[in-house]
Amino acid sequence: MSRLFLLVGAVLAGLAVAAGAFGAHGLEGRVSPERIETFKTGVTYQMYHALALLFVGWWTVQAPSPAATWAGACFLAGILLFSGSLYVLVLTDTPWLGAVTPFGGVAFLVGWTLVIWSVWQSSG
């Protein structure tokens, strides 16, 4: 599982850079400044949690635990729900998708809680 988290984390970090460039250059003049900020929020959280996936990939090698594995799954779900809903909201002008975003935020919080638990429980 660690290799998967490392691979997916690296891919999602690269995609965050591409999405950020798209948001900065491709959306200007096409959507409102508020929507661009919404898109940037999605990019920021995607990058933070792609890096968190890289950490979890490393951590699951150092101190394998179910909590660490679940943390990685939560980070991935959070990126898909939080950042993904914001991207689709901006690109399709579908405001009701904002109702999905908090579920991604909860997944992020659960993921960080599981990281804390996994580190706390480690023998090292």
DSSP file (Angstrom, degrees, kcal/mol; ACC not computed):
  #  RESIDUE AA STRUCTURE BP1 BP2  ACC     N-H-->O    O-->H-N    N-H-->O    O-->H-N    TCO  KAPPA ALPHA  PHI   PSI    X-CA   Y-CA   Z-CA
    1    1 A M     >        0   0    0      0, 0.0     4,-2.4     0, 0.0     5,-0.2   0.000 360.0 360.0 360.0 -32.0    0.0    0.0    0.0
    2    2 A S  H  >  +     0   0    0      1,-0.2     4,-2.4     2,-0.2     5,-0.2   0.906 360.0  51.1 -60.1 -41.2    2.9    2.3    0.7
    3    3 A R  H  > S+     0   0    0      1,-0.2     4,-2.8     2,-0.2    -1,-0.2   0.909 109.2  51.3 -63.3 -40.7    4.0    2.3   -2.9
    4    4 A L  H  > S+     0   0    0      2,-0.2     4,-3.1     1,-0.2     5,-0.3   0.928 110.3  48.2 -61.2 -46.0    0.4    3.1   -4.1
    5    5 A F  H  X S+     0   0    0     -4,-2.4     4,-2.6     1,-0.2    -1,-0.2   0.900 112.8  48.9 -62.8 -39.8    0.3    6.1   -1.7
    6    6 A L  H  X S+     0   0    0     -4,-2.4     4,-2.1    -5,-0.2    -2,-0.2   0.930 115.2  44.2 -64.4 -45.1    3.7    7.3   -2.9
    7    7 A L  H  X S+     0   0    0     -4,-2.8     4,-2.4     2,-0.2    -2,-0.2   0.951 117.3  43.3 -64.4 -50.9    2.7    6.9   -6.6
    8    8 A V  H  X S+     0   0    0     -4,-3.1     4,-2.9     1,-0.2     5,-0.2   0.895 113.1  53.2 -65.3 -39.9   -0.8    8.5   -6.2
    9    9 A G  H  X S+     0   0    0     -4,-2.6     4,-2.1    -5,-0.3    -1,-0.2   0.918 110.8  46.4 -60.1 -43.9    0.6   11.3   -4.0
   10   10 A A  H  X S+     0   0    0     -4,-2.1     4,-2.3    -5,-0.2    -2,-0.2   0.918 113.9  48.0 -65.7 -43.1    3.2   12.2   -6.6
   11   11 A V  H  X S+     0   0    0     -4,-2.4     4,-2.5     1,-0.2    -2,-0.2   0.934 113.1  47.6 -62.1 -46.1    0.7   12.1   -9.4
   12   12 A L  H  X S+     0   0    0     -4,-2.9     4,-1.8     2,-0.2    -1,-0.2   0.837 110.0  52.9 -67.7 -31.7   -1.8   14.3   -7.5
   13   13 A A  H  X S+     0   0    0     -4,-2.1     4,-1.8    -5,-0.2    -1,-0.2   0.931 110.9  47.0 -66.5 -44.4    0.9   16.8   -6.6
   14   14 A G  H  X S+     0   0    0     -4,-2.3     4,-2.1     1,-0.2    -2,-0.2   0.909 111.7  50.5 -61.9 -41.5    1.9   17.1  -10.2
   15   15 A L  H  X S+     0   0    0     -4,-2.5     4,-3.0     1,-0.2    -1,-0.2   0.830 105.3  57.3 -66.2 -30.9   -1.7   17.5  -11.2
   16   16 A A  H  X S+     0   0    0     -4,-1.8     4,-2.5     2,-0.2    -1,-0.2   0.901 106.3  49.4 -65.1 -39.6   -2.1   20.2   -8.5
   17   17 A V  H  X S+     0   0    0     -4,-1.8     4,-2.2     2,-0.2    -2,-0.2   0.939 113.4  46.2 -62.8 -45.9    0.7   22.1  -10.2
   18   18 A A  H  X S+     0   0    0     -4,-2.1     4,-2.5     1,-0.2    -2,-0.2   0.914 113.3  49.0 -63.0 -43.0   -1.1   21.7  -13.6
   19   19 A A  H  X S+     0   0    0     -4,-3.0     4,-3.0     1,-0.2    -1,-0.2   0.892 109.4  53.0 -64.3 -38.6   -4.5   22.7  -12.1
   20   20 A G  H  X S+     0   0    0     -4,-2.5     4,-2.3     2,-0.2    -1,-0.2   0.915 110.3  46.9 -62.4 -42.6   -2.9   25.7  -10.5
   21   21 A A  H  X>S+     0   0    0     -4,-2.2     4,-2.4     2,-0.2     5,-0.5   0.911 113.0  49.6 -64.5 -42.1   -1.4   26.9  -13.8
   22   22 A F  I  X>S+     0   0    0     -4,-2.5     4,-2.4     1,-0.2     5,-1.2   0.927 111.7  48.7 -61.5 -44.7   -4.8   26.3  -15.5
   23   23 A G  I  <5S+     0   0    0     -4,-3.0     4,-0.3     1,-0.2    -2,-0.2   0.889 114.8  45.0 -62.1 -39.8   -6.6   28.2  -12.8
   24   24 A A  I  <5S+     0   0    0     -4,-2.3    -1,-0.2    -5,-0.2    -2,-0.2   0.846 132.6  15.7 -74.0 -34.3   -4.2   31.1  -13.1
   25   25 A H  I  <5S+     0   0    0     -4,-2.4    -3,-0.2    -5,-0.2    -2,-0.2   0.765 126.3  45.9-113.0 -34.2   -4.0   31.3  -16.8
   26   26 A G  I  <<S+     0   0    0     -4,-2.4    -3,-0.2    -5,-0.5    -4,-0.1   0.741 114.7  43.4 -87.7 -23.1   -6.9   29.4  -18.3
   27   27 A L  S >><S+     0   0    0     -5,-1.2     3,-2.5    -4,-0.3     4,-1.6   0.664  81.1 114.7 -96.3 -17.5   -9.8   30.6  -16.1
   28   28 A E  B 34 S+a   31   0A   0      1,-0.3     4,-0.1     2,-0.2    -4,-0.0  -0.320  91.0   7.8 -58.5 127.9   -8.9   34.3  -16.1
   29   29 A G  T 34 S+     0   0    0      2,-0.5    -1,-0.3     1,-0.1     3,-0.1   0.295 119.9  76.2  83.9 -10.0  -11.6   36.3  -17.8
   30   30 A R  T <4 S+     0   0    0     -3,-2.5     2,-0.3     1,-0.2    -2,-0.2   0.718 101.0  24.3-103.2 -27.8  -13.8   33.2  -18.1
   31   31 A V  B  < S-a   28   0A   0     -4,-1.6    -2,-0.5     1,-0.1    -1,-0.2  -0.888  94.4 -86.2-132.4 165.3  -15.1   32.9  -14.5
   32   32 A S     >  -     0   0    0     -2,-0.3     4,-2.0     1,-0.1     3,-0.3  -0.258  37.8-111.8 -68.8 157.1  -15.5   35.5  -11.8
   33   33 A P  H  > S+     0   0    0      0, 0.0     4,-2.0     0, 0.0     5,-0.1   0.844 119.8  57.0 -57.0 -33.6  -12.6   36.3   -9.4
   34   34 A E  H  > S+     0   0    0      1,-0.2     4,-1.9     2,-0.2     5,-0.1   0.903 106.3  48.6 -64.8 -39.9  -14.6   34.6   -6.6
   35   35 A R  H  > S+     0   0    0     -3,-0.3     4,-2.5     2,-0.2    -1,-0.2   0.864 107.9  54.8 -68.4 -35.3  -14.7   31.4   -8.6
   36   36 A I  H  X S+     0   0    0     -4,-2.0     4,-2.6     2,-0.2    -1,-0.2   0.911 107.8  50.1 -63.0 -40.6  -11.0   31.6   -9.3
   37   37 A E  H  X S+     0   0    0     -4,-2.0     4,-2.1     2,-0.2    -2,-0.2   0.894 109.0  51.8 -63.4 -39.2  -10.4   31.8   -5.6
   38   38 A T  H  X S+     0   0    0     -4,-1.9     4,-1.8     2,-0.2    -2,-0.2   0.924 110.2  48.7 -61.2 -44.4  -12.6   28.8   -5.1
   39   39 A F  H  X S+     0   0    0     -4,-2.5     4,-2.2     1,-0.2    -2,-0.2   0.914 109.4  52.7 -61.8 -43.6  -10.5   26.9   -7.7
   40   40 A K  H  X S+     0   0    0     -4,-2.6     4,-2.9     1,-0.2    -1,-0.2   0.868 105.0  55.7 -61.0 -36.6   -7.3   28.0   -5.9
   41   41 A T  H  X S+     0   0    0     -4,-2.1     4,-2.5     1,-0.2     5,-0.3   0.929 107.3  49.3 -61.5 -44.0   -8.7   26.6   -2.7
   42   42 A G  H  X S+     0   0    0     -4,-1.8     4,-2.1     1,-0.2    -2,-0.2   0.913 112.2  48.1 -59.9 -43.3   -9.2   23.2   -4.4
   43   43 A V  H  X S+     0   0    0     -4,-2.2     4,-2.6     2,-0.2    -2,-0.2   0.922 111.1  50.7 -63.6 -45.0   -5.6   23.3   -5.7
   44   44 A T  H  X S+     0   0    0     -4,-2.9     4,-2.5     1,-0.2    -2,-0.2   0.939 113.0  44.1 -60.4 -48.9   -4.2   24.3   -2.4
   45   45 A Y  H  X S+     0   0    0     -4,-2.5     4,-2.1     1,-0.2    -1,-0.2   0.853 111.7  54.6 -67.1 -33.6   -5.9   21.5   -0.5
   46   46 A Q  H  X S+     0   0    0     -4,-2.1     4,-2.1    -5,-0.3    -1,-0.2   0.941 110.5  46.0 -63.2 -45.5   -5.0   19.0   -3.2
   47   47 A M  H  X S+     0   0    0     -4,-2.6     4,-2.3     2,-0.2     5,-0.2   0.940 111.9  50.4 -64.6 -46.7   -1.4   19.9   -2.9
   48   48 A Y  H  X S+     0   0    0     -4,-2.5     4,-1.6     1,-0.2    -1,-0.2   0.915 116.2  41.8 -56.1 -43.1   -1.3   19.7    0.9
   49   49 A H  H  X S+     0   0    0     -4,-2.1     4,-1.9     2,-0.2    -1,-0.2   0.723 108.2  58.2 -85.4 -20.5   -3.0   16.3    0.9
   50   50 A A  H  X S+     0   0    0     -4,-2.1     4,-1.8     2,-0.2    -1,-0.2   0.905 109.9  46.7 -65.8 -42.0   -0.9   14.9   -2.0
   51   51 A L  H  X S+     0   0    0     -4,-2.3     4,-2.2     1,-0.2    -2,-0.2   0.875 109.1  54.4 -64.8 -36.6    2.1   15.7    0.2
   52   52 A A  H  X S+     0   0    0     -4,-1.6     4,-2.8    -5,-0.2    -1,-0.2   0.888 105.5  53.0 -63.5 -38.0    0.3   14.1    3.1
   53   53 A L  H  X S+     0   0    0     -4,-1.9     4,-2.6     2,-0.2    -1,-0.2   0.888 107.1  52.0 -63.4 -38.4   -0.2   11.0    0.9
   54   54 A L  H  X S+     0   0    0     -4,-1.8     4,-2.1     2,-0.2    -2,-0.2   0.922 110.8  48.2 -62.2 -43.1    3.6   11.0    0.3
   55   55 A F  H  X S+     0   0    0     -4,-2.2     4,-3.3     2,-0.2    -2,-0.2   0.938 111.3  49.3 -61.3 -46.3    4.2   11.1    4.0
   56   56 A V  H  X S+     0   0    0     -4,-2.8     4,-2.7     1,-0.2    -2,-0.2   0.894 108.3  54.3 -62.5 -39.4    1.7    8.3    4.7
   57   57 A G  H  X S+     0   0    0     -4,-2.6     4,-0.5     1,-0.2    -1,-0.2   0.918 113.9  41.5 -58.5 -43.4    3.4    6.2    2.0
   58   58 A W  H >X S+     0   0    0     -4,-2.1     4,-1.7     1,-0.2     3,-1.0   0.919 114.4  52.3 -67.6 -44.2    6.7    6.7    3.8
   59   59 A W  H 3X S+     0   0    0     -4,-3.3     4,-3.3     1,-0.3    -2,-0.2   0.857 100.9  59.6 -64.8 -36.5    5.2    6.3    7.2
   60   60 A T  H 3< S+     0   0    0     -4,-2.7    -1,-0.3     1,-0.2    -2,-0.2   0.726 107.7  47.7 -68.4 -18.3    3.5    3.0    6.3
   61   61 A V  H << S+     0   0    0     -3,-1.0    -1,-0.2    -4,-0.5    -2,-0.2   0.859 115.6  44.3 -80.9 -40.5    7.0    1.6    5.6
   62   62 A Q  H  < S+     0   0    0     -4,-1.7    -2,-0.2     1,-0.2    -3,-0.2   0.905 137.8   4.4 -70.8 -43.3    8.4    3.0    8.8
   63   63 A A  S  < S-     0   0    0     -4,-3.3    -1,-0.2    -5,-0.1     5,-0.2  -0.605  79.6-152.4-145.6  76.4    5.6    1.9   11.1
   64   64 A P        +     0   0    0      0, 0.0    -4,-0.1     0, 0.0    -3,-0.1  -0.237  30.6 151.2 -56.1 134.6    2.9   -0.2    9.3
   65   65 A S     >  -     0   0    0      1,-0.1     4,-1.9    57,-0.0     5,-0.2  -0.975  55.8-120.2-160.2 150.4   -0.5    0.2   10.8
   66   66 A P  H  > S+     0   0    0      0, 0.0     4,-2.8     0, 0.0     5,-0.2   0.869 113.6  59.2 -59.9 -35.3   -4.1    0.0    9.8
   67   67 A A  H  > S+     0   0    0      1,-0.2     4,-2.2     2,-0.2     5,-0.1   0.913 105.4  47.8 -62.3 -41.6   -4.6    3.6   11.0
   68   68 A A  H  > S+     0   0    0      2,-0.2     4,-2.1     1,-0.2    -1,-0.2   0.911 112.0  49.8 -65.3 -41.4   -1.9    4.8    8.6
   69   69 A T  H  X S+     0   0    0     -4,-1.9     4,-1.9     1,-0.2    -2,-0.2   0.922 112.1  47.5 -63.0 -43.9   -3.4    2.9    5.7
   70   70 A W  H  X S+     0   0    0     -4,-2.8     4,-2.4     1,-0.2    -1,-0.2   0.851 107.1  58.0 -66.0 -33.3   -6.9    4.3    6.5
   71   71 A A  H  X S+     0   0    0     -4,-2.2     4,-2.5    -5,-0.2    -1,-0.2   0.934 106.3  48.7 -60.5 -45.4   -5.4    7.8    6.8
   72   72 A G  H  X S+     0   0    0     -4,-2.1     4,-2.3     1,-0.2    -2,-0.2   0.910 110.5  50.5 -61.3 -41.8   -4.1    7.5    3.2
   73   73 A A  H  X S+     0   0    0     -4,-1.9     4,-2.6     1,-0.2    -1,-0.2   0.893 110.6  50.1 -62.7 -39.2   -7.5    6.4    2.0
   74   74 A C  H  X S+     0   0    0     -4,-2.4     4,-2.8     2,-0.2    -2,-0.2   0.897 109.2  51.0 -66.4 -40.3   -9.1    9.3    3.8
   75   75 A F  H  X S+     0   0    0     -4,-2.5     4,-2.4     2,-0.2    -2,-0.2   0.916 111.8  47.5 -63.4 -42.1   -6.7   11.8    2.2
   76   76 A L  H  X S+     0   0    0     -4,-2.3     4,-2.3     2,-0.2    -2,-0.2   0.939 113.6  46.8 -64.3 -46.5   -7.4   10.3   -1.2
   77   77 A A  H  X S+     0   0    0     -4,-2.6     4,-2.9     1,-0.2     5,-0.3   0.902 111.3  53.2 -60.6 -40.5  -11.2   10.5   -0.6
   78   78 A G  H  X>S+     0   0    0     -4,-2.8     4,-3.2     2,-0.2     5,-0.7   0.905 108.0  49.5 -62.3 -42.3  -10.8   14.0    0.7
   79   79 A I  I  <>S+     0   0    0     -4,-2.4     5,-2.0     3,-0.2     4,-0.5   0.941 113.9  45.9 -62.0 -46.3   -9.0   15.2   -2.4
   80   80 A L  I  <5S+     0   0    0     -4,-2.3     5,-0.3     3,-0.2    -2,-0.2   0.929 122.8  34.5 -63.1 -45.3  -11.6   13.6   -4.7
   81   81 A L  I  X5S+     0   0    0     -4,-2.9     4,-1.1     3,-0.2    -2,-0.2   0.933 127.2  34.4 -77.4 -46.8  -14.6   15.0   -2.7
   82   82 A F  I  X5S+     0   0    0     -4,-3.2     4,-1.7    -5,-0.3    -3,-0.2   0.994 130.8  26.9 -74.3 -65.7  -13.2   18.4   -1.6
   83   83 A S  I  ><S+     0   0    0     -5,-0.7     4,-2.7    -4,-0.5     5,-0.2   0.924 122.2  54.0 -66.2 -43.3  -11.0   19.5   -4.4
   84   84 A G  H  ><S+     0   0    0     -5,-2.0     4,-2.4     1,-0.2     5,-0.2   0.908 108.4  48.5 -58.6 -43.2  -12.9   17.6   -7.0
   85   85 A S  H  X S+     0   0    0     -4,-1.1     4,-2.4    -5,-0.3    -1,-0.2   0.879 111.8  50.2 -66.5 -35.6  -16.2   19.2   -6.1
   86   86 A L  H  X S+     0   0    0     -4,-1.7     4,-2.3     2,-0.2    -2,-0.2   0.914 110.7  49.1 -68.1 -41.3  -14.7   22.6   -6.1
   87   87 A Y  H  X S+     0   0    0     -4,-2.7     4,-2.8     2,-0.2     5,-0.2   0.946 114.9  43.7 -61.0 -48.0  -13.1   22.1   -9.6
   88   88 A V  H  X S+     0   0    0     -4,-2.4     4,-2.3     1,-0.2     6,-0.3   0.897 111.1  55.4 -66.5 -39.2  -16.4   20.8  -11.0
   89   89 A L  H  X>S+     0   0    0     -4,-2.4     4,-1.1    -5,-0.2     5,-1.1   0.937 114.1  40.2 -55.7 -48.5  -18.3   23.6   -9.3
   90   90 A V  H  <5S+     0   0    0     -4,-2.3    -2,-0.2     1,-0.2    -1,-0.2   0.927 117.7  46.4 -68.8 -45.6  -16.1   26.2  -10.9
   91   91 A L  H  <5S+     0   0    0     -4,-2.8    -1,-0.2     1,-0.2    -2,-0.2   0.769 125.9  28.8 -73.2 -25.7  -15.9   24.6  -14.4
   92   92 A T  H  <5S-     0   0    0     -4,-2.3    -1,-0.2    -5,-0.2    -2,-0.2   0.450  98.9-126.1-111.8  -2.8  -19.6   23.8  -14.7
   93   93 A D  T  <5 +     0   0    0     -4,-1.1    -3,-0.2    -5,-0.3    -4,-0.1   0.952  56.7 150.6  51.6  53.5  -21.1   26.6  -12.6
   94   94 A T    > < -     0   0    0     -5,-1.1     3,-2.0    -6,-0.3     4,-0.2  -0.786  23.4-177.7-115.9  84.1  -23.0   24.1  -10.6
   95   95 A P  G >  S+     0   0    0      0, 0.0     3,-2.2     0, 0.0     4,-0.2   0.753  73.0  71.6 -59.2 -28.1  -23.3   25.7   -7.1
   96   96 A W  G >  S+     0   0    0      1,-0.3     3,-1.9     2,-0.2     4,-0.2   0.730  82.1  74.4 -63.3 -18.4  -25.1   22.7   -5.5
   97   97 A L  G X> S+     0   0    0     -3,-2.0     3,-1.8     1,-0.3     4,-1.0   0.716  76.0  78.5 -66.2 -17.8  -21.8   20.8   -5.7
   98   98 A G  G <4 S+     0   0    0     -3,-2.2    -1,-0.3     1,-0.3    -2,-0.2   0.740  82.1  66.5 -59.5 -21.2  -20.7   23.0   -2.8
   99   99 A A  G <4 S+     0   0    0     -3,-1.9     4,-0.3    -4,-0.2    -1,-0.3   0.712  98.1  52.5 -72.5 -19.9  -22.8   20.6   -0.6
  100  100 A V  T X> S+     0   0    0     -3,-1.8     3,-1.4    -4,-0.2     4,-0.9   0.811  91.3  76.9 -81.4 -32.9  -20.3   17.8   -1.4
  101  101 A T  H >X S+     0   0    0     -4,-1.0     4,-1.8     1,-0.3     3,-0.8   0.830  85.4  58.8 -52.5 -44.3  -17.2   19.8   -0.4
  102  102 A P  H 3> S+     0   0    0      0, 0.0     4,-2.4     0, 0.0    -1,-0.3   0.817  98.6  60.5 -60.0 -28.8  -17.7   19.4    3.4
  103  103 A F  H <> S+     0   0    0     -3,-1.4     4,-2.0    -4,-0.3    -2,-0.2   0.887 105.0  48.9 -64.3 -36.7  -17.6   15.6    3.1
  104  104 A G  H <X S+     0   0    0     -4,-0.9     4,-2.2    -3,-0.8    -1,-0.2   0.893 108.9  53.0 -66.5 -39.4  -14.1   16.0    1.7
  105  105 A G  H  X S+     0   0    0     -4,-1.8     4,-2.3     2,-0.2    -2,-0.2   0.898 108.3  50.0 -61.8 -40.7  -13.2   18.3    4.6
  106  106 A V  H  X S+     0   0    0     -4,-2.4     4,-2.8     2,-0.2     5,-0.2   0.908 108.0  53.5 -63.6 -41.5  -14.4   15.7    7.1
  107  107 A A  H  X S+     0   0    0     -4,-2.0     4,-2.5     1,-0.2    -2,-0.2   0.901 108.3  50.6 -60.5 -40.2  -12.3   13.0    5.3
  108  108 A F  H  X S+     0   0    0     -4,-2.2     4,-2.5     2,-0.2    -2,-0.2   0.940 111.1  48.2 -60.9 -47.0   -9.2   15.2    5.6
  109  109 A L  H  X S+     0   0    0     -4,-2.3     4,-2.2     1,-0.2    -2,-0.2   0.905 112.2  48.2 -62.4 -42.0   -9.9   15.7    9.4
  110  110 A V  H  X S+     0   0    0     -4,-2.8     4,-2.5     2,-0.2    -1,-0.2   0.914 110.4  53.3 -64.0 -41.5  -10.4   12.0    9.9
  111  111 A G  H  X S+     0   0    0     -4,-2.5     4,-2.1    -5,-0.2    -2,-0.2   0.927 109.8  46.3 -58.8 -46.5   -7.2   11.3    7.9
  112  112 A W  H  X S+     0   0    0     -4,-2.5     4,-2.5     1,-0.2    -1,-0.2   0.885 111.0  53.1 -65.7 -37.4   -5.1   13.7   10.1
  113  113 A T  H  X S+     0   0    0     -4,-2.2     4,-2.5    -5,-0.2    -1,-0.2   0.912 109.5  49.1 -61.9 -41.6   -6.7   12.1   13.2
  114  114 A L  H  X S+     0   0    0     -4,-2.5     4,-2.7     2,-0.2    -2,-0.2   0.856 108.6  52.9 -67.4 -35.0   -5.6    8.7   12.0
  115  115 A V  H  X S+     0   0    0     -4,-2.1     4,-2.7     2,-0.2     5,-0.3   0.946 110.2  48.1 -62.3 -47.0   -2.1    9.9   11.3
  116  116 A I  H  X S+     0   0    0     -4,-2.5     4,-2.7     1,-0.2    -2,-0.2   0.933 113.2  48.0 -58.2 -46.6   -1.9   11.2   14.8
  117  117 A W  H  X S+     0   0    0     -4,-2.5     4,-2.4     1,-0.2    -1,-0.2   0.913 111.7  49.6 -60.9 -44.1   -3.2    7.9   16.2
  118  118 A S  H  X S+     0   0    0     -4,-2.7     4,-0.8     2,-0.2    -1,-0.2   0.911 113.7  44.9 -63.7 -43.0   -0.7    5.9   14.1
  119  119 A V  H >< S+     0   0    0     -4,-2.7     3,-0.7     1,-0.2    -2,-0.2   0.921 113.2  51.3 -66.2 -43.0    2.2    8.0   15.2
  120  120 A W  H 3< S+     0   0    0     -4,-2.7    -2,-0.2    -5,-0.3    -1,-0.2   0.885 112.7  45.9 -60.3 -40.1    1.1    7.9   18.8
  121  121 A Q  H 3< S+     0   0    0     -4,-2.4    -1,-0.2    -5,-0.2    -2,-0.2   0.593  88.2 111.0 -81.4 -11.4    0.8    4.1   18.7
  122  122 A S    <<  -     0   0    0     -4,-0.8   -59,-0.1    -3,-0.7    -3,-0.0  -0.287  67.4-136.7 -67.3 151.0    4.1    3.5   17.0
  123  123 A S              0   0    0      1,-0.2    -1,-0.1     0, 0.0    -4,-0.0   0.632 360.0 360.0 -82.3 -13.1    6.8    1.8   19.0
  124  124 A G              0   0    0     -5,-0.1    -1,-0.2     0, 0.0    -2,-0.1   0.460 360.0 360.0 -91.5 360.0    9.5    4.1   17.8
